[in-house]
């Protein structure tokens, strides 16, 4: 299955993307933006609560739980 880079973001596999004018020769501002984004990627998870919202049954897991339930129903109906 192939995905474009933006699809990874919708799957939760990619936190963010950056636009640069020339990836082979990034400007100083491009480099600063990458450093800021990497710093955020490290710091933000440290400040986010790891409460029940992120656990199975929490709001962030609702879609995953729904997929699992549907697969279980399909499996049960065929076996």
N, C-alpha and C positions, 0 to 999 in steps of 0.2 A: 504494500500500500504506500503510495507516494503522497507527500504533503508539501505544500509551499510553506515558507517560513512563517507566515501569518497564521496558518492553521495550527502550528505547534502552540502558539499563544492561546488559541481557543481550547486546546486540549489540556492546558495547564502545564505544559512541558517547557514553556518559555516565559520568563518573567517580563521581558521587555525587549524592544529592538531599538537600534540607533540608526539614524541616517547620516551617512558621510558622503561627501561629494566624490571622493576618490579613495577607496579602501587601500589601494596600493601605495598611495602617498597622502596619508591623512594630515590634515592641518594641525597646528598646535591646539586649536579649539576642539577639533575632533578628538585628539588625545586626552584633553581635559575632560571632555564629555564621557569618554570611556572610563576614565579613572573615577569620576563622580558616580557613574552607574555601577561600577564594580564595588565601590564603597557602600552604596545603597544596598546592593545585593547581599552584602555581608551584614550590614547594620540593621536593616529593616526586620529580618527574621528574628533578631535578638530582642526587638522591642514589641513584637506581635505576641499577644497572649496565645498560649497553647492550651486553651480550655476546651470544653466539650464541643464547641463549634467545629473543631477540626477532627474530632474523633468520629468513628462510625456511628451513624445515627444523628450527627450534627448537621447543621444547615449546609455546610460546605461539602458534605458527603451525600447529599440527597440524590443527586443524579447517579452516582456510583451505586448506591443502594437500590435504586430503581432498576438499573441495568441488571444487577445481580438477581433481583427478584424475577424479572422477565425471563432471564436465562434459566433460572430454576424452574419456572412454570413450563417453559418449552421443553426442558429436559424431562420433566415429570410426565408431560403429555405424550412423549414419544417412547418412553421406557416403562 
